[in-house]
Amino acid sequence: MKNFGGASLFLDRNDINTDEIIPAKYLTENSKLALKPYMLEDLHLPGFDPASEASQKAKVIVTRQNFGCGSSREHAVWVFEVNDINVVIGESFARIFRQNMFNCGMLAIELPADNIEALFAARPASIEIDLQKSQVIAKGTQDMSYPFTLNSFDRDLVMAGGWLAYAEKKY
């Protein structure tokens, strides 16, 4: 099983859509890896630079509500996958984006608004996920932890490494 966690990137806005995650003009690329340099290229937030060192080193994204809304496309998850981001934490996710995360063996973790607010206030440099204990552990000047829940099927997908690996084992 892969390690979930690492350096964190904070995207402080609701309704970040799939066109901002990976612009539609790149959807004709013929490999996941070809998407890599275009992650969050069209996301415009004050002080955010997708080419910054913080963006390039991130392994975990913390955001607000309705992340991954808009067009339903696997590319939005794939661009995170090829950039070694395997966890997105938010208050809520668009349904298809959320399921695509689990299908790729990645985590879409929903936390209550007050927990998200505490993460934004603390801005921990690193966030680790203890999948066995279902906890988000923020590492900073003061370590904080937050419980989360996953249904058993989504947990099985993540533990297997995604839908294809799950199906191989199961069927």
C-alpha positions in Angstrom: 0.0 0.0 0.0 1.3 3.5 -0.8 2.1 6.1 1.7 -0.5 8.9 1.9 0.7 12.3 2.8 3.5 14.8 2.6 3.9 18.5 1.8 0.6 20.3 1.7 -0.8 22.9 -0.7 -3.7 25.1 0.3 -6.3 26.2 -2.3 -8.6 28.6 -0.5 -11.7 28.6 -2.6 -15.0 26.8 -3.1 -16.0 25.3 -6.4 -12.6 24.7 -8.0 -13.6 22.9 -11.2 -12.0 20.3 -13.4 -11.2 23.0 -16.1 -9.0 24.8 -13.5 -7.4 21.5 -12.4 -6.5 20.5 -16.0 -7.5 22.8 -18.9 -9.6 21.2 -21.6 -7.1 22.0 -24.3 -4.8 19.2 -22.9 -7.4 16.5 -22.9 -6.1 15.2 -26.3 -2.8 14.2 -24.8 -2.2 10.5 -25.3 -0.6 9.7 -21.9 -1.2 10.6 -18.3 2.4 11.8 -18.0 1.9 14.3 -20.8 -0.5 16.1 -18.5 2.0 16.7 -15.7 3.2 20.2 -16.5 -0.3 21.6 -16.8 -1.7 20.9 -13.3 -3.7 23.8 -12.0 -2.5 26.0 -14.9 -5.8 27.8 -15.1 -6.5 28.2 -11.4 -6.4 31.9 -10.4 -6.1 32.5 -6.7 -4.4 35.5 -5.1 -0.8 34.6 -4.4 -1.1 31.1 -6.1 1.5 30.1 -8.7 1.2 26.6 -10.1 4.9 26.6 -11.0 6.0 27.5 -7.5 8.2 25.2 -5.4 5.3 24.7 -3.0 3.0 23.6 -5.8 5.6 21.3 -7.3 6.4 19.6 -4.0 2.8 19.1 -2.8 1.5 15.6 -2.0 -1.7 16.7 -0.3 -4.2 19.4 -1.3 -6.4 21.1 1.2 -9.4 23.0 -0.2 -13.0 24.1 0.5 -16.4 22.9 -0.8 -17.4 21.2 -4.1 -13.9 20.5 -5.3 -13.7 18.9 -8.8 -17.0 20.2 -10.0 -17.7 20.9 -13.7 -17.0 18.6 -16.5 -16.7 14.9 -15.5 -13.2 13.8 -16.6 -10.7 11.4 -15.3 -7.9 13.7 -16.4 -8.5 15.9 -13.4 -7.5 13.0 -11.1 -4.8 11.8 -13.5 -2.9 15.1 -13.4 -2.7 14.8 -9.6 -1.6 11.2 -9.9 1.3 12.0 -12.2 2.3 14.9 -9.9 2.4 12.5 -6.9 -0.5 14.1 -5.2 -2.6 11.3 -3.7 -4.8 13.1 -1.2 -7.3 15.9 -1.5 -8.9 17.1 1.7 -12.0 19.3 1.5 -15.5 19.9 2.9 -17.1 18.3 -0.1 -16.4 17.0 -3.6 -18.2 16.7 -6.9 -19.5 13.1 -7.0 -17.7 12.0 -10.1 -14.4 13.6 -9.2 -14.6 11.9 -5.7 -15.2 8.5 -7.2 -12.5 8.9 -9.8 -10.1 9.6 -6.9 -10.9 6.3 -5.3 -10.9 4.5 -8.6 -7.3 5.6 -9.0 -6.4 4.4 -5.5 -6.2 8.0 -4.2 -8.0 9.6 -1.2 -10.7 12.3 -1.3 -11.2 13.0 2.4 -14.2 15.0 3.5 -13.9 16.9 6.8 -16.3 19.2 8.6 -16.0 22.9 7.9 -14.5 23.7 11.3 -11.7 21.1 10.8 -11.0 22.6 7.3 -10.9 26.0 8.9 -8.4 24.9 11.5 -6.2 23.4 8.8 -6.2 26.7 6.9 -5.5 28.6 10.1 -2.5 26.4 11.0 -1.2 25.8 7.4 0.8 22.7 8.4 3.8 22.1 6.2 3.0 18.4 6.1 -0.1 16.3 6.4 -0.1 12.5 6.9 -3.0 10.1 6.6 -3.3 7.1 8.9 -5.6 5.0 6.8 -5.9 2.2 9.4 -7.0 4.7 12.1 -8.9 6.9 9.6 -7.1 10.0 10.8 -5.7 13.1 9.1 -2.6 14.2 11.0 -1.4 17.7 10.5 2.3 18.1 11.3 3.3 21.6 12.4 4.1 23.7 15.4 1.3 21.8 17.1 0.3 18.4 15.7 -3.4 18.1 15.1 -5.5 15.1 14.1 -9.0 14.8 12.6 -11.0 11.6 12.2 -12.6 10.8 8.8 -14.8 8.1 7.5 -14.7 6.0 4.3 -17.2 3.5 3.2 -15.8 0.0 3.0 -15.8 -0.2 -0.8 -13.9 3.1 -1.2 -11.4 1.9 1.5 -11.0 -1.4 -0.4 -10.3 0.5 -3.7 -7.6 2.6 -2.0 -6.1 -0.4 -0.2 -5.9 -2.3 -3.5 -4.3 0.6 -5.4 -7.4 1.5 -7.4 -10.2 -0.1 -9.4 -8.1 -2.1 -11.8 -6.0 -3.7 -9.1 -9.2 -4.3 -7.0 -10.9 -6.0 -9.9 -7.9 -8.2 -10.6 -7.8 -9.4 -7.0 -11.6 -9.8 -6.7 -12.7 -11.3 -10.0 
